[in-house]
């Protein structure tokens, strides 16, 4: 079982938050994996969560795209 990094605080905050993985439907459920709610009939909170998770994944994909374009060696990863 891999070790999880300890929770850390966000800048200028005393609250600590765990590290999480923003995944899609292909990821298995785990304590530190966020994946979207399934189904078509969702309440407002679940729709907002799915939207924000989707937006976070888009930003992460763009960041990796920028890194790959800067350092071509990362294409192999």
NORUR-V300863 format. One record per backbone hydrogen bond with DSSP energy under -0.5 kcal/mol. CO is the residue of the C=O (numbers start at 1). NH is the residue of the N-H. E is the energy in kcal/mol with one decimal. If there is no record, write none. Layout:
CO,NH,E ; CO,NH,E
This chain:
8,17,-2.8 ; 10,13,-1.4 ; 15,10,-0.8 ; 17,8,-2.0 ; 21,23,-0.9 ; 21,34,-3.5 ; 24,27,-1.5 ; 30,33,-1.0 ; 32,21,-2.6 ; 32,34,-0.5 ; 33,35,-0.5 ; 34,23,-3.3 ; 40,42,-1.0 ; 43,47,-2.1 ; 44,48,-2.5 ; 45,49,-2.4 ; 46,50,-2.6 ; 47,51,-2.3 ; 48,52,-2.7 ; 49,53,-2.6 ; 50,54,-2.3 ; 51,55,-2.4 ; 52,56,-2.3 ; 53,57,-2.3 ; 54,58,-2.0 ; 55,59,-2.1 ; 56,60,-2.2 ; 57,61,-2.5 ; 58,62,-2.3 ; 59,63,-2.3 ; 60,64,-2.4 ; 61,65,-2.1 ; 62,66,-2.2 ; 63,67,-2.4 ; 64,68,-2.6 ; 65,69,-2.0 ; 66,70,-1.5 ; 67,71,-3.1 ; 70,72,-0.6 ; 71,74,-1.9 ; 72,75,-1.8 ; 73,76,-1.1 ; 74,77,-1.0
